[in-house]
Amino acid sequence: MSNKDLIELLKYCSPHIIYVVNGQNRIIKLHTPFKLLVLQDIGDLNMNQIVSCEELKITNEGRIVFYIDGKTYHTYYFDILTI
């Protein structure tokens, strides 16, 4: 993704808000910090640990990553807790 494309994408993104579909198939808006369940061991995080996402960031490829305890992690390592 070029810098121009990334700048355009960032116009529509917030580092503090994410929209998710909950268990009742409703779209809900979550504000940071929100809780995540770790699905597998990654870095300093252990499977089934509950962590808090402090901020959302976007990679150079345009993918969302979670910012947790000063490090970024891809979203597929986590389940977003909406309850």
C-alpha positions in Angstrom: 0.0 0.0 0.0 1.4 3.4 -0.9 1.8 6.2 1.5 -0.9 8.1 -0.4 -3.3 5.1 0.0 -2.5 4.8 3.7 -3.1 8.5 4.3 -6.5 8.2 2.6 -7.4 5.2 4.7 -6.4 6.9 7.9 -8.9 9.6 7.2 -11.7 7.2 8.0 -10.1 5.3 10.9 -10.0 6.0 14.6 -7.3 4.7 17.0 -9.9 4.5 19.8 -13.0 3.0 18.2 -13.8 -0.4 16.6 -17.1 -1.7 15.3 -17.8 -5.4 15.8 -20.6 -7.9 15.3 -21.7 -9.4 18.6 -23.3 -12.8 19.4 -26.8 -11.4 18.5 -25.6 -10.3 15.0 -25.7 -6.6 16.0 -23.1 -4.1 15.1 -21.7 -2.5 18.3 -19.2 0.3 18.8 -16.4 -0.4 21.2 -14.1 2.3 22.6 -10.6 1.6 23.9 -9.7 0.2 26.2 -11.6 -3.0 25.5 -10.9 -6.6 26.6 -9.5 -9.4 24.5 -9.1 -13.1 25.1 -5.8 -14.5 23.9 -6.4 -17.5 21.6 -2.8 -18.8 21.6 0.5 -18.0 23.2 2.1 -15.0 21.5 5.1 -13.0 22.8 4.6 -12.3 26.5 0.9 -13.2 26.3 -0.5 -16.6 27.3 -3.5 -18.6 25.9 -6.8 -17.8 27.7 -5.3 -14.7 29.3 -7.6 -11.6 29.2 -5.8 -8.4 28.1 -6.8 -4.9 27.4 -6.3 -3.2 24.0 -5.2 0.4 24.6 -5.2 1.5 21.0 -5.8 0.4 17.4 -3.2 0.9 14.8 -2.9 0.2 11.0 0.0 -1.6 9.3 1.6 -0.5 6.0 -0.6 -3.2 4.4 -3.8 -1.6 5.8 -4.5 -4.2 8.4 -5.7 -3.4 11.9 -3.5 -4.4 14.8 -4.1 -4.2 18.6 -1.7 -2.2 20.7 -1.3 -4.0 24.1 1.3 -3.1 26.8 3.5 -1.2 24.4 3.5 -3.9 21.6 1.4 -4.5 18.5 -0.3 -7.8 17.7 -2.4 -9.0 14.8 -6.1 -9.4 15.4 -6.2 -13.2 14.6 -4.5 -14.0 18.0 -7.5 -12.6 19.9 -11.2 -12.8 20.5 -12.9 -9.5 21.3 -14.9 -9.7 24.5 -18.2 -7.8 24.1 -19.9 -8.7 27.3 
